[in-house]
Amino acid sequence: MTTEKYICENCGNHEFVTKPNQFDLFSVEDGKLVFQETMLVEDDKKIELFCFECDKKLEFDEEDLEF
């Protein structure tokens, strides 16, 4: 259920994403980009959420997170 509490102030969207916590590593071999591995970023920081549409950072209460 969408509540009015968490709506992007910038564009009105109600879907939010976290910062990526992984990245893919590529290297150049024979003039081509070759996938090497997916690396995870270990991060002890609190969760940050950003608007899915415009990337504005959302201010929220951690108590409102559900997994």
PDB file with one MODEL, atoms N, CA, C and O in Angstrom:
MODEL        1
ATOM      1  N   MET A   1       0.839  -1.191   0.000  1.00  0.00           N
ATOM      2  CA  MET A   1       0.000   0.000   0.000  1.00  0.00           C
ATOM      3  C   MET A   1       0.881   1.250   0.000  1.00  0.00           C
ATOM      4  O   MET A   1       1.785   1.372   0.826  1.00  0.00           O
ATOM      5  N   THR A   2       0.627   2.150  -0.897  1.00  0.00           N
ATOM      6  CA  THR A   2       1.375   3.388  -0.984  1.00  0.00           C
ATOM      7  C   THR A   2       0.823   4.386   0.026  1.00  0.00           C
ATOM      8  O   THR A   2      -0.386   4.603   0.111  1.00  0.00           O
ATOM      9  N   THR A   3       1.731   4.986   0.788  1.00  0.00           N
ATOM     10  CA  THR A   3       1.298   6.023   1.723  1.00  0.00           C
ATOM     11  C   THR A   3       1.853   7.358   1.245  1.00  0.00           C
ATOM     12  O   THR A   3       2.809   7.401   0.472  1.00  0.00           O
ATOM     13  N   GLU A   4       1.260   8.424   1.700  1.00  0.00           N
ATOM     14  CA  GLU A   4       1.733   9.751   1.318  1.00  0.00           C
ATOM     15  C   GLU A   4       3.031  10.106   2.043  1.00  0.00           C
ATOM     16  O   GLU A   4       3.678  11.093   1.693  1.00  0.00           O
ATOM     17  N   LYS A   5       3.417   9.324   3.037  1.00  0.00           N
ATOM     18  CA  LYS A   5       4.618   9.619   3.820  1.00  0.00           C
ATOM     19  C   LYS A   5       5.877   9.549   2.958  1.00  0.00           C
ATOM     20  O   LYS A   5       6.781  10.369   3.116  1.00  0.00           O
ATOM     21  N   TYR A   6       5.942   8.584   2.055  1.00  0.00           N
ATOM     22  CA  TYR A   6       7.142   8.414   1.241  1.00  0.00           C
ATOM     23  C   TYR A   6       6.825   8.583  -0.242  1.00  0.00           C
ATOM     24  O   TYR A   6       6.610   7.619  -0.976  1.00  0.00           O
ATOM     25  N   ILE A   7       6.805   9.833  -0.644  1.00  0.00           N
ATOM     26  CA  ILE A   7       6.627  10.225  -2.041  1.00  0.00           C
ATOM     27  C   ILE A   7       7.788  11.170  -2.358  1.00  0.00           C
ATOM     28  O   ILE A   7       8.087  12.065  -1.568  1.00  0.00           O
ATOM     29  N   CYS A   8       8.434  10.981  -3.492  1.00  0.00           N
ATOM     30  CA  CYS A   8       9.550  11.844  -3.856  1.00  0.00           C
ATOM     31  C   CYS A   8       9.081  13.290  -3.950  1.00  0.00           C
ATOM     32  O   CYS A   8       8.135  13.606  -4.672  1.00  0.00           O
ATOM     33  N   GLU A   9       9.759  14.161  -3.209  1.00  0.00           N
ATOM     34  CA  GLU A   9       9.413  15.587  -3.226  1.00  0.00           C
ATOM     35  C   GLU A   9       9.682  16.219  -4.579  1.00  0.00           C
ATOM     36  O   GLU A   9       9.056  17.213  -4.945  1.00  0.00           O
ATOM     37  N   ASN A  10      10.614  15.641  -5.319  1.00  0.00           N
ATOM     38  CA  ASN A  10      11.046  16.220  -6.587  1.00  0.00           C
ATOM     39  C   ASN A  10      10.107  15.871  -7.745  1.00  0.00           C
ATOM     40  O   ASN A  10       9.749  16.739  -8.541  1.00  0.00           O
ATOM     41  N   CYS A  11       9.704  14.581  -7.836  1.00  0.00           N
ATOM     42  CA  CYS A  11       8.933  14.170  -9.014  1.00  0.00           C
ATOM     43  C   CYS A  11       7.631  13.423  -8.679  1.00  0.00           C
ATOM     44  O   CYS A  11       6.855  13.109  -9.582  1.00  0.00           O
ATOM     45  N   GLY A  12       7.385  13.135  -7.392  1.00  0.00           N
ATOM     46  CA  GLY A  12       6.136  12.479  -7.014  1.00  0.00           C
ATOM     47  C   GLY A  12       6.155  10.964  -7.096  1.00  0.00           C
ATOM     48  O   GLY A  12       5.140  10.326  -6.817  1.00  0.00           O
ATOM     49  N   ASN A  13       7.267  10.377  -7.466  1.00  0.00           N
ATOM     50  CA  ASN A  13       7.374   8.929  -7.578  1.00  0.00           C
ATOM     51  C   ASN A  13       7.302   8.274  -6.199  1.00  0.00           C
ATOM     52  O   ASN A  13       7.603   8.908  -5.188  1.00  0.00           O
ATOM     53  N   HIS A  14       6.903   7.009  -6.164  1.00  0.00           N
ATOM     54  CA  HIS A  14       6.838   6.288  -4.893  1.00  0.00           C
ATOM     55  C   HIS A  14       7.630   4.982  -4.919  1.00  0.00           C
ATOM     56  O   HIS A  14       7.354   4.072  -4.137  1.00  0.00           O
ATOM     57  N   GLU A  15       8.616   4.887  -5.819  1.00  0.00           N
ATOM     58  CA  GLU A  15       9.491   3.729  -5.875  1.00  0.00           C
ATOM     59  C   GLU A  15      10.930   4.199  -5.648  1.00  0.00           C
ATOM     60  O   GLU A  15      11.365   5.203  -6.212  1.00  0.00           O
ATOM     61  N   PHE A  16      11.661   3.452  -4.809  1.00  0.00           N
ATOM     62  CA  PHE A  16      13.001   3.870  -4.420  1.00  0.00           C
ATOM     63  C   PHE A  16      13.974   2.704  -4.545  1.00  0.00           C
ATOM     64  O   PHE A  16      13.584   1.544  -4.406  1.00  0.00           O
ATOM     65  N   VAL A  17      15.242   3.016  -4.808  1.00  0.00           N
ATOM     66  CA  VAL A  17      16.280   1.998  -4.975  1.00  0.00           C
ATOM     67  C   VAL A  17      17.457   2.329  -4.054  1.00  0.00           C
ATOM     68  O   VAL A  17      17.651   3.478  -3.656  1.00  0.00           O
ATOM     69  N   THR A  18      18.240   1.291  -3.725  1.00  0.00           N
ATOM     70  CA  THR A  18      19.457   1.495  -2.954  1.00  0.00           C
ATOM     71  C   THR A  18      20.603   1.760  -3.909  1.00  0.00           C
ATOM     72  O   THR A  18      20.473   1.569  -5.118  1.00  0.00           O
ATOM     73  N   LYS A  19      21.719   2.199  -3.366  1.00  0.00           N
ATOM     74  CA  LYS A  19      22.928   2.301  -4.169  1.00  0.00           C
ATOM     75  C   LYS A  19      23.364   0.891  -4.513  1.00  0.00           C
ATOM     76  O   LYS A  19      23.182  -0.027  -3.712  1.00  0.00           O
ATOM     77  N   PRO A  20      23.929   0.709  -5.673  1.00  0.00           N
ATOM     78  CA  PRO A  20      24.422  -0.630  -6.004  1.00  0.00           C
ATOM     79  C   PRO A  20      25.502  -1.060  -5.013  1.00  0.00           C
ATOM     80  O   PRO A  20      26.361  -0.261  -4.638  1.00  0.00           O
ATOM     81  N   ASN A  21      25.456  -2.319  -4.593  1.00  0.00           N
ATOM     82  CA  ASN A  21      26.479  -2.814  -3.676  1.00  0.00           C
ATOM     83  C   ASN A  21      27.344  -3.876  -4.350  1.00  0.00           C
ATOM     84  O   ASN A  21      28.032  -4.643  -3.677  1.00  0.00           O
ATOM     85  N   GLN A  22      27.306  -3.915  -5.661  1.00  0.00           N
ATOM     86  CA  GLN A  22      28.177  -4.819  -6.397  1.00  0.00           C
ATOM     87  C   GLN A  22      28.527  -4.194  -7.729  1.00  0.00           C
ATOM     88  O   GLN A  22      27.824  -3.314  -8.228  1.00  0.00           O
ATOM     89  N   PHE A  23      29.619  -4.660  -8.292  1.00  0.00           N
ATOM     90  CA  PHE A  23      29.991  -4.192  -9.616  1.00  0.00           C
ATOM     91  C   PHE A  23      30.682  -5.316 -10.362  1.00  0.00           C
ATOM     92  O   PHE A  23      31.220  -6.243  -9.756  1.00  0.00           O
ATOM     93  N   ASP A  24      30.660  -5.226 -11.670  1.00  0.00           N
ATOM     94  CA  ASP A  24      31.314  -6.211 -12.523  1.00  0.00           C
ATOM     95  C   ASP A  24      32.667  -5.660 -12.956  1.00  0.00           C
ATOM     96  O   ASP A  24      32.779  -4.497 -13.342  1.00  0.00           O
ATOM     97  N   LEU A  25      33.691  -6.506 -12.887  1.00  0.00           N
ATOM     98  CA  LEU A  25      35.042  -6.125 -13.268  1.00  0.00           C
ATOM     99  C   LEU A  25      35.345  -6.676 -14.665  1.00  0.00           C
ATOM    100  O   LEU A  25      35.205  -7.873 -14.919  1.00  0.00           O
ATOM    101  N   PHE A  26      35.758  -5.786 -15.557  1.00  0.00           N
ATOM    102  CA  PHE A  26      36.151  -6.170 -16.917  1.00  0.00           C
ATOM    103  C   PHE A  26      37.612  -5.791 -17.118  1.00  0.00           C
ATOM    104  O   PHE A  26      38.087  -4.820 -16.529  1.00  0.00           O
ATOM    105  N   SER A  27      38.313  -6.535 -17.929  1.00  0.00           N
ATOM    106  CA  SER A  27      39.672  -6.166 -18.313  1.00  0.00           C
ATOM    107  C   SER A  27      39.769  -6.220 -19.834  1.00  0.00           C
ATOM    108  O   SER A  27      38.941  -6.832 -20.508  1.00  0.00           O
ATOM    109  N   VAL A  28      40.799  -5.565 -20.353  1.00  0.00           N
ATOM    110  CA  VAL A  28      40.988  -5.529 -21.794  1.00  0.00           C
ATOM    111  C   VAL A  28      41.925  -6.665 -22.190  1.00  0.00           C
ATOM    112  O   VAL A  28      43.033  -6.783 -21.666  1.00  0.00           O
ATOM    113  N   GLU A  29      41.469  -7.493 -23.114  1.00  0.00           N
ATOM    114  CA  GLU A  29      42.277  -8.589 -23.639  1.00  0.00           C
ATOM    115  C   GLU A  29      42.104  -8.626 -25.152  1.00  0.00           C
ATOM    116  O   GLU A  29      40.987  -8.751 -25.655  1.00  0.00           O
ATOM    117  N   ASP A  30      43.188  -8.519 -25.854  1.00  0.00           N
ATOM    118  CA  ASP A  30      43.175  -8.515 -27.320  1.00  0.00           C
ATOM    119  C   ASP A  30      42.201  -7.484 -27.886  1.00  0.00           C
ATOM    120  O   ASP A  30      41.495  -7.750 -28.859  1.00  0.00           O
ATOM    121  N   GLY A  31      42.174  -6.306 -27.265  1.00  0.00           N
ATOM    122  CA  GLY A  31      41.327  -5.225 -27.749  1.00  0.00           C
ATOM    123  C   GLY A  31      39.854  -5.372 -27.428  1.00  0.00           C
ATOM    124  O   GLY A  31      39.035  -4.611 -27.942  1.00  0.00           O
ATOM    125  N   LYS A  32      39.495  -6.345 -26.579  1.00  0.00           N
ATOM    126  CA  LYS A  32      38.093  -6.544 -26.210  1.00  0.00           C
ATOM    127  C   LYS A  32      37.951  -6.445 -24.703  1.00  0.00           C
ATOM    128  O   LYS A  32      38.890  -6.728 -23.959  1.00  0.00           O
ATOM    129  N   LEU A  33      36.764  -6.040 -24.256  1.00  0.00           N
ATOM    130  CA  LEU A  33      36.461  -5.997 -22.828  1.00  0.00           C
ATOM    131  C   LEU A  33      35.950  -7.368 -22.403  1.00  0.00           C
ATOM    132  O   LEU A  33      34.931  -7.842 -22.907  1.00  0.00           O
ATOM    133  N   VAL A  34      36.650  -7.991 -21.489  1.00  0.00           N
ATOM    134  CA  VAL A  34      36.334  -9.348 -21.075  1.00  0.00           C
ATOM    135  C   VAL A  34      35.926  -9.345 -19.600  1.00  0.00           C
ATOM    136  O   VAL A  34      36.661  -8.856 -18.743  1.00  0.00           O
ATOM    137  N   PHE A  35      34.757  -9.893 -19.322  1.00  0.00           N
ATOM    138  CA  PHE A  35      34.261  -9.996 -17.954  1.00  0.00           C
ATOM    139  C   PHE A  35      35.205 -10.867 -17.125  1.00  0.00           C
ATOM    140  O   PHE A  35      35.598 -11.955 -17.547  1.00  0.00           O
ATOM    141  N   GLN A  36      35.563 -10.365 -15.928  1.00  0.00           N
ATOM    142  CA  GLN A  36      36.431 -11.120 -15.036  1.00  0.00           C
ATOM    143  C   GLN A  36      35.660 -11.697 -13.849  1.00  0.00           C
ATOM    144  O   GLN A  36      35.714 -12.900 -13.594  1.00  0.00           O
ATOM    145  N   GLU A  37      34.939 -10.833 -13.120  1.00  0.00           N
ATOM    146  CA  GLU A  37      34.193 -11.293 -11.950  1.00  0.00           C
ATOM    147  C   GLU A  37      33.239 -10.216 -11.463  1.00  0.00           C
ATOM    148  O   GLU A  37      33.381  -9.039 -11.793  1.00  0.00           O
ATOM    149  N   THR A  38      32.265 -10.645 -10.672  1.00  0.00           N
ATOM    150  CA  THR A  38      31.377  -9.719  -9.979  1.00  0.00           C
ATOM    151  C   THR A  38      31.922  -9.558  -8.566  1.00  0.00           C
ATOM    152  O   THR A  38      32.167 -10.542  -7.867  1.00  0.00           O
ATOM    153  N   MET A  39      32.107  -8.315  -8.155  1.00  0.00           N
ATOM    154  CA  MET A  39      32.664  -8.038  -6.838  1.00  0.00           C
ATOM    155  C   MET A  39      31.608  -7.357  -5.985  1.00  0.00           C
ATOM    156  O   MET A  39      30.902  -6.460  -6.447  1.00  0.00           O
ATOM    157  N   LEU A  40      31.509  -7.792  -4.739  1.00  0.00           N
ATOM    158  CA  LEU A  40      30.582  -7.182  -3.791  1.00  0.00           C
ATOM    159  C   LEU A  40      31.304  -6.126  -2.972  1.00  0.00           C
ATOM    160  O   LEU A  40      32.457  -6.304  -2.579  1.00  0.00           O
ATOM    161  N   VAL A  41      30.613  -5.034  -2.722  1.00  0.00           N
ATOM    162  CA  VAL A  41      31.152  -3.980  -1.886  1.00  0.00           C
ATOM    163  C   VAL A  41      30.634  -4.229  -0.471  1.00  0.00           C
ATOM    164  O   VAL A  41      29.429  -4.197  -0.224  1.00  0.00           O
ATOM    165  N   GLU A  42      31.551  -4.473   0.439  1.00  0.00           N
ATOM    166  CA  GLU A  42      31.136  -4.670   1.824  1.00  0.00           C
ATOM    167  C   GLU A  42      31.045  -3.304   2.460  1.00  0.00           C
ATOM    168  O   GLU A  42      32.024  -2.561   2.525  1.00  0.00           O
ATOM    169  N   ASP A  43      29.872  -2.989   2.923  1.00  0.00           N
ATOM    170  CA  ASP A  43      29.607  -1.645   3.400  1.00  0.00           C
ATOM    171  C   ASP A  43      28.768  -1.730   4.662  1.00  0.00           C
ATOM    172  O   ASP A  43      27.680  -2.306   4.654  1.00  0.00           O
ATOM    173  N   ASP A  44      29.273  -1.159   5.742  1.00  0.00           N
ATOM    174  CA  ASP A  44      28.547  -1.168   7.006  1.00  0.00           C
ATOM    175  C   ASP A  44      27.702   0.085   7.193  1.00  0.00           C
ATOM    176  O   ASP A  44      27.149   0.310   8.269  1.00  0.00           O
ATOM    177  N   LYS A  45      27.604   0.891   6.161  1.00  0.00           N
ATOM    178  CA  LYS A  45      26.813   2.115   6.255  1.00  0.00           C
ATOM    179  C   LYS A  45      25.331   1.777   6.335  1.00  0.00           C
ATOM    180  O   LYS A  45      24.901   0.689   5.953  1.00  0.00           O
ATOM    181  N   LYS A  46      24.571   2.722   6.834  1.00  0.00           N
ATOM    182  CA  LYS A  46      23.120   2.570   6.855  1.00  0.00           C
ATOM    183  C   LYS A  46      22.598   2.552   5.421  1.00  0.00           C
ATOM    184  O   LYS A  46      23.245   3.063   4.506  1.00  0.00           O
ATOM    185  N   ILE A  47      21.443   1.970   5.242  1.00  0.00           N
ATOM    186  CA  ILE A  47      20.809   1.914   3.928  1.00  0.00           C
ATOM    187  C   ILE A  47      20.438   3.325   3.475  1.00  0.00           C
ATOM    188  O   ILE A  47      19.869   4.104   4.239  1.00  0.00           O
ATOM    189  N   GLU A  48      20.765   3.637   2.236  1.00  0.00           N
ATOM    190  CA  GLU A  48      20.348   4.885   1.621  1.00  0.00           C
ATOM    191  C   GLU A  48      19.398   4.538   0.488  1.00  0.00           C
ATOM    192  O   GLU A  48      19.649   3.602  -0.271  1.00  0.00           O
ATOM    193  N   LEU A  49      18.307   5.291   0.368  1.00  0.00           N
ATOM    194  CA  LEU A  49      17.338   5.075  -0.702  1.00  0.00           C
ATOM    195  C   LEU A  49      17.273   6.311  -1.584  1.00  0.00           C
ATOM    196  O   LEU A  49      17.369   7.445  -1.114  1.00  0.00           O
ATOM    197  N   PHE A  50      17.107   6.055  -2.890  1.00  0.00           N
ATOM    198  CA  PHE A  50      17.048   7.126  -3.877  1.00  0.00           C
ATOM    199  C   PHE A  50      15.851   6.898  -4.784  1.00  0.00           C
ATOM    200  O   PHE A  50      15.492   5.759  -5.083  1.00  0.00           O
ATOM    201  N   CYS A  51      15.237   7.988  -5.219  1.00  0.00           N
ATOM    202  CA  CYS A  51      14.091   7.904  -6.117  1.00  0.00           C
ATOM    203  C   CYS A  51      14.480   7.135  -7.381  1.00  0.00           C
ATOM    204  O   CYS A  51      15.526   7.398  -7.975  1.00  0.00           O
ATOM    205  N   PHE A  52      13.648   6.202  -7.781  1.00  0.00           N
ATOM    206  CA  PHE A  52      13.885   5.395  -8.968  1.00  0.00           C
ATOM    207  C   PHE A  52      13.861   6.240 -10.234  1.00  0.00           C
ATOM    208  O   PHE A  52      14.520   5.903 -11.217  1.00  0.00           O
ATOM    209  N   GLU A  53      13.111   7.331 -10.218  1.00  0.00           N
ATOM    210  CA  GLU A  53      12.963   8.174 -11.411  1.00  0.00           C
ATOM    211  C   GLU A  53      14.002   9.284 -11.497  1.00  0.00           C
ATOM    212  O   GLU A  53      14.609   9.473 -12.551  1.00  0.00           O
ATOM    213  N   CYS A  54      14.224  10.028 -10.400  1.00  0.00           N
ATOM    214  CA  CYS A  54      15.076  11.222 -10.495  1.00  0.00           C
ATOM    215  C   CYS A  54      16.319  11.163  -9.612  1.00  0.00           C
ATOM    216  O   CYS A  54      17.118  12.099  -9.628  1.00  0.00           O
ATOM    217  N   ASP A  55      16.504  10.099  -8.847  1.00  0.00           N
ATOM    218  CA  ASP A  55      17.685   9.880  -8.004  1.00  0.00           C
ATOM    219  C   ASP A  55      17.783  10.767  -6.767  1.00  0.00           C
ATOM    220  O   ASP A  55      18.829  10.787  -6.120  1.00  0.00           O
ATOM    221  N   LYS A  56      16.737  11.494  -6.422  1.00  0.00           N
ATOM    222  CA  LYS A  56      16.775  12.308  -5.205  1.00  0.00           C
ATOM    223  C   LYS A  56      16.834  11.385  -3.995  1.00  0.00           C
ATOM    224  O   LYS A  56      16.114  10.389  -3.934  1.00  0.00           O
ATOM    225  N   LYS A  57      17.692  11.716  -3.033  1.00  0.00           N
ATOM    226  CA  LYS A  57      17.836  10.909  -1.826  1.00  0.00           C
ATOM    227  C   LYS A  57      16.590  11.053  -0.956  1.00  0.00           C
ATOM    228  O   LYS A  57      16.081  12.155  -0.749  1.00  0.00           O
ATOM    229  N   LEU A  58      16.114   9.919  -0.453  1.00  0.00           N
ATOM    230  CA  LEU A  58      14.924   9.886   0.398  1.00  0.00           C
ATOM    231  C   LEU A  58      15.334   9.918   1.861  1.00  0.00           C
ATOM    232  O   LEU A  58      16.181   9.133   2.289  1.00  0.00           O
ATOM    233  N   GLU A  59      14.745  10.810   2.621  1.00  0.00           N
ATOM    234  CA  GLU A  59      14.916  10.826   4.071  1.00  0.00           C
ATOM    235  C   GLU A  59      13.799   9.965   4.648  1.00  0.00           C
ATOM    236  O   GLU A  59      12.626  10.200   4.360  1.00  0.00           O
ATOM    237  N   PHE A  60      14.156   8.960   5.468  1.00  0.00           N
ATOM    238  CA  PHE A  60      13.155   8.039   5.996  1.00  0.00           C
ATOM    239  C   PHE A  60      13.560   7.546   7.379  1.00  0.00           C
ATOM    240  O   PHE A  60      14.718   7.661   7.780  1.00  0.00           O
ATOM    241  N   ASP A  61      12.586   6.993   8.102  1.00  0.00           N
ATOM    242  CA  ASP A  61      12.824   6.387   9.401  1.00  0.00           C
ATOM    243  C   ASP A  61      13.232   4.939   9.186  1.00  0.00           C
ATOM    244  O   ASP A  61      12.521   4.193   8.513  1.00  0.00           O
ATOM    245  N   GLU A  62      14.374   4.525   9.749  1.00  0.00           N
ATOM    246  CA  GLU A  62      14.837   3.143   9.592  1.00  0.00           C
ATOM    247  C   GLU A  62      13.797   2.148  10.114  1.00  0.00           C
ATOM    248  O   GLU A  62      13.735   1.011   9.646  1.00  0.00           O
ATOM    249  N   GLU A  63      12.988   2.570  11.072  1.00  0.00           N
ATOM    250  CA  GLU A  63      11.944   1.704  11.630  1.00  0.00           C
ATOM    251  C   GLU A  63      10.879   1.354  10.585  1.00  0.00           C
ATOM    252  O   GLU A  63      10.135   0.389  10.760  1.00  0.00           O
ATOM    253  N   ASP A  64      10.804   2.122   9.515  1.00  0.00           N
ATOM    254  CA  ASP A  64       9.806   1.884   8.474  1.00  0.00           C
ATOM    255  C   ASP A  64      10.285   0.885   7.407  1.00  0.00           C
ATOM    256  O   ASP A  64       9.531   0.564   6.488  1.00  0.00           O
ATOM    257  N   LEU A  65      11.529   0.391   7.517  1.00  0.00           N
ATOM    258  CA  LEU A  65      12.037  -0.592   6.542  1.00  0.00           C
ATOM    259  C   LEU A  65      11.501  -1.965   6.869  1.00  0.00           C
ATOM    260  O   LEU A  65      11.500  -2.377   8.029  1.00  0.00           O
ATOM    261  N   GLU A  66      11.041  -2.683   5.843  1.00  0.00           N
ATOM    262  CA  GLU A  66      10.610  -4.063   5.970  1.00  0.00           C
ATOM    263  C   GLU A  66      11.308  -4.891   4.901  1.00  0.00           C
ATOM    264  O   GLU A  66      11.436  -4.463   3.754  1.00  0.00           O
ATOM    265  N   PHE A  67      11.759  -6.082   5.288  1.00  0.00           N
ATOM    266  CA  PHE A  67      12.421  -6.974   4.335  1.00  0.00           C
ATOM    267  C   PHE A  67      11.677  -8.283   4.262  1.00  0.00           C
ATOM    268  O   PHE A  67      12.072  -9.177   3.514  1.00  0.00           O
TER     269      PHE A  67
ENDMDL
END
